[in-house]
Amino acid sequence: MTDPKAIQPSELDQLPDRDPEETAEWRASLDAVAKAAGPHRAAYLMRRTLERAEGAGIALPQLLETDYVNTIPTAAEPAVDGDEAMESRITAWNRWNAAAMVSRGSKYGVGGHIATFASAAWLYETGFNHFFRGKEGDGSGDQLYIQGHASPGIYARAFLDGRLTEAHLDNFRREAGGDGLPSYPHPRRLPWLWEFPTVSMGLGPISAIYQARFNRYLTSRGIKDLSNSHVWAFLGDGEMDEPESTTALTLASREGLDNLTFVVNCNLQRLDGPVRANFKIVQELEAQFRGAGWNVVKSLWGTAWDELFQLDTTGALVRRLREVPDAQVQTYQTRDAAYIREDFFGKDPALVEMAKLLSDDKIVECFQLSRGGHEARKVYAAYRAALAHKGAPTVILAQTVKGHTLGDGFASKNANHQMKKLSTDEFKAMRDRLGLPIKDSDFVDGQVPYGHPGADSPEVRYLQERRAALGGPAPARRVHPVAPLPAPAEKAFTAFDKGSGSQNVATTMAFVRLVKDLVRDKETGKRWVPIVPDEARTFGMESLFPSLGIYSPKGQTYEPVDRDQLMYYKEATNGQILNEGITEAGSMADFIAASTSYATHGEPMIPFYIFYSMFGWQRTADQMWQLGDQLGRGFLVGATAGRTTLTGEGLQHADGHSPVIAATNPAALSYDPAFAYEIAAIVKDGLRRMYGEAAPGEDQDVFYYLTVYNEPVPQPAKPSAAGIDEGILKGLYRFNTTESAGLTPAANAARIQLLGSGTAIHWALKAQRLLAEEWGVAADVWSATSWTELRRDALEADAALLRGEERVPYVRQALQGAEGPVLAVSDYMRQVPDQIAQWVEQDYSSLGADGFGLSETREAARRHFGVDAESIVVAALAQLARRGEVQVTAVKEAREKYGL
């Protein structure tokens, strides 16, 4: 019997071997090749065998890495459908003007980046000339996520085709004058050109994935056929280190998003040095993408390398390319042929012999000029392969040289990301290198001139003809005229006016009920896009599962475990809900795609994304800025809001600050409603403003942030006093007075104004009763639905005053004549209500939940932070005592009575 210890693990298999003899023959063959021809030959045969199996559809694990060579051999490259010489001249003009724009701007100290576009020029130009579909053809065209640092090259192209003038280029990064160009792709700053803000690195990749997915969602739901739209994302190899860059790769492959192509510009450099100094970023990315199920196309070497590969009969060249680290490849870019002969070829006898057949010029050409990303034919072949591949997304890994064509002072230098200009002599050398007809006399006072072949030149005509054939200019953002969406039936909103009686209803439930009614609307119901990062049941949304369905491109291929229940888990190809799993970043990318569909596709959609308030703004605030920059519209809903309402969950779940972060975003209208009828009024007006008939001067390109609570309480009826709706929307209204609440304070009682937001208003109402019944103090209670909107209105009033216009802030108008001091309270840090302090004429103080959260009951947590009703009473008495309106001893008595 064989000793189990003698059997090697590699010889064992979990599955039975039906023909061990045949298996042994295969192993023996491999051993024989390794012995006779060497291990490198054996490895070569194994790779080719595995590639053959993969191509034949035999179920084997994929190779995660292939050789460090082009995926598409030169012999298999399709002919470029166009005039390559003409496209080379166009690219030369764009290279020149991109560099000139940044150099001319450097005298103002505004910065700019030259080297990125210099490396990626052909990646863009090939797409613009042959692939990127514009918005003037059928459908929506393609969606282009441009690498932010390459923006000068995009501006240069828009200048060549007549969409920008020299005045625009001269105001690159200088926007205050009116004709300026934003530094990067900023739709809010240049909304006719840019569609997608991408320079917060890492957000472009994840946004592109979810945009491609949302395109499929719209098609599957019958909103718009986007089967001809393709999403292209241009990324840097250094950018791929951002977690958002790769977090959704498996989503793209799992859902078969073959309408998506990533183009990673692998110039081997990040901002300050090599991306992978001691390793190979291309191989790492290939393994990562192939492991995630993507189709990978590598375009690494230019045609000058063909001769070298033909000479590589032993595989020594490929082995050497695989082992040389990226930082050394970068060094070859800056050294002479003798150095490369010694360091690269001198490591292997076979390579030494190969080098003897190569001239110095050939070696320099290969190692310093010839890259797959610098040749239109190579890039064209890669793009064709990407569009032809079906069933999975494609990533193109294109190797380039950062600073290519800018001269020896730029190419592959670690500092080139920070280098903003070329000298006059360097520009003249670049001119000669590019073959441009620019005279020495055009350099006036040492300033580099812009170059243009003329509006009627062959280059411009060719460029415009190519774009016309592809559907018009690109990139371009278009907001197609769309009729305002009709307002939903009024009953959906007025249903909350009568309150809930004795029934306890959390405001989270009230919001979900409102949405449930709105999605039934015959006119606009289909346009709602509910988005949730997994915990739909936490937010009471399971009732939407059977009626709306959860979107899945595969439908439901299983029988759900809860199929026999009324609210079972239902997936469908035309499902309306996007239930994303535990990914706030992915959910935000969903929201951005849906919220900008009115511009991207001419189809206004109404997304609402509901999430734990703690894990929304805190985790994805950068994407909220992206949303605002992209002019998105919709409703963000921070559920289980506040620092003390989510009992037992503790520090990391206790949100005491999301309104603070939201207040920093100018596009976010932040509300902290206390009652169901307030939510209805805010959502109703939000639909009008963003999707209906906006008032004159009203910015439609905003989004709403509502905090809602999981604390069930009786919902009161809407007060009948005039101006309630105005107060809800502007941020403040008087909910009741001591007298209207049925309380009877002492005659000539001291009076105080209690301002509360969200769930805190219930503590204020209890404090109102305690103050009247136990201390003889009258208190009016105000609902502060938005501290932030009150502050913004006051800031606008201040700005108007500087212009010589008299305007009183709304918060001052609302509180005008209110007796006594003001005490504000919320379930957030005091910084939230203190936003309005300087515009309140009365004595002002506040209470809030500052500090870290803790695991406790609601009552104990509120006592800990000093925001419960009893704490409010003590704070109110202290404020009145300072004014001499109650006895100082009352404060001490109250503290002792309430155990404070």
Secondary structure as UniProt FT lines:
FT   HELIX           4..6
FT   HELIX           9..11
FT   HELIX           20..37
FT   HELIX           39..55
FT   TURN            56..57
FT   HELIX           74..76
FT   HELIX           84..105
FT   HELIX           106..108
FT   HELIX           115..130
FT   TURN            135..136
FT   TURN            139..140
FT   STRAND          143..145
FT   HELIX           148..150
FT   HELIX           151..160
FT   TURN            161..162
FT   HELIX           166..170
FT   TURN            176..177
FT   TURN            187..189
FT   TURN            191..193
FT   TURN            201..202
FT   HELIX           203..220
FT   TURN            221..222
FT   TURN            227..228
FT   STRAND          231..236
FT   TURN            237..238
FT   HELIX           239..241
FT   HELIX           243..246
FT   TURN            247..248
FT   HELIX           249..254
FT   TURN            255..256
FT   TURN            258..259
FT   STRAND          260..266
FT   TURN            277..278
FT   HELIX           281..291
FT   TURN            292..293
FT   STRAND          295..299
FT   HELIX           303..305
FT   HELIX           306..311
FT   HELIX           316..323
FT   HELIX           326..332
FT   TURN            333..334
FT   HELIX           337..343
FT   HELIX           345..347
FT   HELIX           349..356
FT   HELIX           360..368
FT   HELIX           372..374
FT   HELIX           376..388
FT   STRAND          394..399
FT   TURN            402..405
FT   TURN            408..412
FT   TURN            414..418
FT   HELIX           424..434
FT   HELIX           440..442
FT   TURN            445..446
FT   TURN            455..456
FT   HELIX           458..469
FT   TURN            470..471
FT   HELIX           491..494
FT   TURN            495..498
FT   TURN            501..502
FT   STRAND          504..505
FT   HELIX           507..518
FT   TURN            519..520
FT   TURN            522..524
FT   HELIX           525..527
FT   STRAND          528..532
FT   TURN            536..540
FT   TURN            542..543
FT   HELIX           544..548
FT   STRAND          550..551
FT   TURN            553..554
FT   TURN            561..564
FT   TURN            566..567
FT   STRAND          571..572
FT   TURN            573..574
FT   STRAND          577..579
FT   HELIX           584..595
FT   HELIX           597..600
FT   STRAND          606..612
FT   HELIX           613..615
FT   HELIX           617..629
FT   TURN            630..631
FT   STRAND          635..639
FT   TURN            647..649
FT   HELIX           651..653
FT   HELIX           658..663
FT   TURN            666..667
FT   STRAND          668..671
FT   HELIX           676..691
FT   TURN            696..697
FT   STRAND          703..707
FT   STRAND          713..714
FT   TURN            722..723
FT   HELIX           724..730
FT   STRAND          733..736
FT   TURN            738..742
FT   TURN            747..748
FT   STRAND          751..756
FT   TURN            758..759
FT   HELIX           760..775
FT   STRAND          778..783
FT   HELIX           787..802
FT   TURN            803..804
FT   HELIX           810..815
FT   TURN            816..817
FT   STRAND          822..825
FT   TURN            830..832
FT   HELIX           833..839
FT   STRAND          844..847
FT   HELIX           858..865
FT   HELIX           869..882
FT   TURN            883..884
FT   HELIX           888..897
FT   TURN            898..899
//
